Amino acid sequence: MPDKFEKIETTRVKELDEILGKPFKVLDDGFIRVVDYMGSDSSVVQAARVSYGKGTKKKRQDRGLIRYLLRHKHTTPFEMCEIKFHIRIPMDAWRQWIRHRTANVNEYSTRYSIAIDSSQTTQPDEWRIQSKSNKQGSTGYFDSQIGTEFSEDEKKLHNLARETYNKRIKAGVAREQARKDLPLSTYTEAYWKIDLHNLLHFLKLRMEKNAQLEIRKYAEIIGNEIVSRWVPYTWEAFLDYQMNSYNLSHIEMKILRSMLQEDHETVILIASEAGWLKMKEDKLIMNLERAEFEEKLEELGVKKPW
Ligand SMILES: Cc1cc2nc3c(=O)[nH]c(=O)nc-3n(C[C@H](O)[C@H](O)[C@H](O)COP(=O)(O)OP(=O)(O)OC[C@H]3O[C@@H](n4cnc5c(N)ncnc54)[C@H](O)[C@@H]3O)c2cc1C
């Protein structure tokens, strides 16, 4: 056993302490707040340095080390930090949220307690149109005249569901059964604890533009308002290397290389061999991989080569 150990001090992050317990409003009646946390950027650095057998260094070097760790997917040091949230969220978004298995959860029980008397409502200008290209997504909004009708229907439905629920409860129906016809828009609450590594994974998936808007709103607050204060170096590196970066597949790299060499023939050959350029009635058939590559080119300000 070593003769001396370094002194252990509980890590506090002033910027996060300032918002501890403070609810951030999300959607019409949801919220998210930090209940507790453990660790900071320094804890990530400290854990990593244990594995390299080196002590604490200067701040500038800490930033570099965090960036290195994230860039090279040396992820376990990020598991040294944990955070616990209290969330109020509509059940349909919660259903997506709960798929992230690497967290600890305790949810409000509607078997034990009366269901929260609040449902997420949609304003007339918030009804989204089903996307034709992405079966899981939406593009644009209905005009608010039609939207007004949808919102009125929504209100009637919510009222009927709540009245039916209240009637059952009043008559003594078991809470576990009385709840069965409550809509998925009903708010639920939960405590949710997760380590930083898995939280970043959650944010990567749920802050993406193809994540459903409702869950994205929560993820954006966690990222932009909370994680950015808690672990600023990690947050900066995450935005750089994960959130705002792209991977290129081997096919994409070969095409891009040929584009840079202005070798159009090879570009078309590679894309054709990959099955990206199939035609029907003089039009390119939709190909998801090609479309995603085109998006990456657009992001880089490069014209698509076909
Ligand atoms: C845009 C989008 C659309 C989606 N559409 C659907 C859908 O249509 N239907 C559907 O059912 N789900 C859907 N999902 C949910 C998705 O498939 C994942 O279940 C969810 O995003 C959680 O991701 P995860 O498993 O990586 O996260 P976590 O459960 O937090 O796990 C994190 C990581 O830990 C590892 N891990 C965790 N548990 C295990 C395990 N048991 N075995 C091996 N490795 C494990 C994996 O590496 C995993 O990536 C969708 C998600 C997104 C973001």
The ligand as a MOL file (V3000), in Angstrom:
LIG
                    3D

  0  0  0     0  0            999 V3000
M  V30 BEGIN CTAB
M  V30 COUNTS 53 58 0 0 0
M  V30 BEGIN ATOM
M  V30 1 C -34.3950 8.1650 -34.8070 0
M  V30 2 C -34.6770 6.8890 -34.0320 0
M  V30 3 C -35.6270 6.0060 -34.4890 0
M  V30 4 C -35.8990 4.8280 -33.7730 0
M  V30 5 N -36.8580 3.9610 -34.2360 0
M  V30 6 C -37.1610 2.8480 -33.5340 0
M  V30 7 C -38.1810 1.9390 -33.9790 0
M  V30 8 O -38.8010 2.1350 -35.0080 0
M  V30 9 N -38.4640 0.8440 -33.2240 0
M  V30 10 C -37.7770 0.5770 -32.0800 0
M  V30 11 O -38.0680 -0.4350 -31.4220 0
M  V30 12 N -36.8020 1.4160 -31.6330 0
M  V30 13 C -36.4940 2.5250 -32.3260 0
M  V30 14 N -35.5110 3.3770 -31.8590 0
M  V30 15 C -34.8260 3.0610 -30.6050 0
M  V30 16 C -33.4130 2.5320 -30.8640 0
M  V30 17 O -33.4350 1.3390 -31.5950 0
M  V30 18 C -32.6990 2.2830 -29.5170 0
M  V30 19 O -33.3970 1.3180 -28.7990 0
M  V30 20 C -32.6290 3.5340 -28.6570 0
M  V30 21 O -32.2070 4.6370 -29.4220 0
M  V30 22 C -31.6460 3.3130 -27.5190 0
M  V30 23 O -30.3550 3.2350 -28.0410 0
M  V30 24 P -29.2480 2.3080 -27.4300 0
M  V30 25 O -29.7260 0.9030 -27.3420 0
M  V30 26 O -28.0100 2.5570 -28.2190 0
M  V30 27 O -29.1020 2.9860 -25.9800 0
M  V30 28 P -28.8550 2.2950 -24.5730 0
M  V30 29 O -29.9350 1.3180 -24.2710 0
M  V30 30 O -28.6280 3.4070 -23.5900 0
M  V30 31 O -27.5300 1.5150 -24.7590 0
M  V30 32 C -26.3020 2.2160 -24.9960 0
M  V30 33 C -25.3480 1.2270 -25.6120 0
M  V30 34 O -25.0940 0.1900 -24.6860 0
M  V30 35 C -24.9990 -1.0500 -25.3710 0
M  V30 36 N -26.0510 -1.9540 -24.8800 0
M  V30 37 C -27.0600 -1.6440 -24.0330 0
M  V30 38 N -27.7990 -2.7260 -23.7750 0
M  V30 39 C -27.2770 -3.7250 -24.5030 0
M  V30 40 C -27.5980 -5.0920 -24.6810 0
M  V30 41 N -28.6150 -5.6620 -24.0490 0
M  V30 42 N -26.8330 -5.8290 -25.5070 0
M  V30 43 C -25.7850 -5.2830 -26.1480 0
M  V30 44 N -25.4110 -3.9990 -26.0310 0
M  V30 45 C -26.1690 -3.2300 -25.2220 0
M  V30 46 C -25.1230 -0.7620 -26.8510 0
M  V30 47 O -23.8400 -0.5290 -27.3820 0
M  V30 48 C -25.8830 0.5380 -26.8700 0
M  V30 49 O -25.6800 1.3110 -28.0270 0
M  V30 50 C -35.2010 4.5520 -32.5680 0
M  V30 51 C -34.2380 5.4560 -32.1150 0
M  V30 52 C -33.9730 6.6220 -32.8240 0
M  V30 53 C -32.9330 7.5760 -32.3010 0
M  V30 END ATOM
M  V30 BEGIN BOND
M  V30 1 1 1 2
M  V30 2 1 2 3
M  V30 3 2 2 52
M  V30 4 2 3 4
M  V30 5 1 4 5
M  V30 6 1 4 50
M  V30 7 2 5 6
M  V30 8 1 6 7
M  V30 9 1 6 13
M  V30 10 2 7 8
M  V30 11 1 7 9
M  V30 12 1 9 10
M  V30 13 2 10 11
M  V30 14 1 10 12
M  V30 15 2 12 13
M  V30 16 1 13 14
M  V30 17 1 14 15
M  V30 18 1 14 50
M  V30 19 1 15 16
M  V30 20 1 16 17
M  V30 21 1 16 18
M  V30 22 1 18 19
M  V30 23 1 18 20
M  V30 24 1 20 21
M  V30 25 1 20 22
M  V30 26 1 22 23
M  V30 27 1 23 24
M  V30 28 2 24 25
M  V30 29 1 24 26
M  V30 30 1 24 27
M  V30 31 1 27 28
M  V30 32 2 28 29
M  V30 33 1 28 30
M  V30 34 1 28 31
M  V30 35 1 31 32
M  V30 36 1 32 33
M  V30 37 1 33 34
M  V30 38 1 33 48
M  V30 39 1 34 35
M  V30 40 1 35 36
M  V30 41 1 35 46
M  V30 42 1 36 37
M  V30 43 1 36 45
M  V30 44 2 37 38
M  V30 45 1 38 39
M  V30 46 1 39 40
M  V30 47 2 39 45
M  V30 48 1 40 41
M  V30 49 2 40 42
M  V30 50 1 42 43
M  V30 51 2 43 44
M  V30 52 1 44 45
M  V30 53 1 46 47
M  V30 54 1 46 48
M  V30 55 1 48 49
M  V30 56 2 50 51
M  V30 57 1 51 52
M  V30 58 1 52 53
M  V30 END BOND
M  V30 END CTAB
M  END
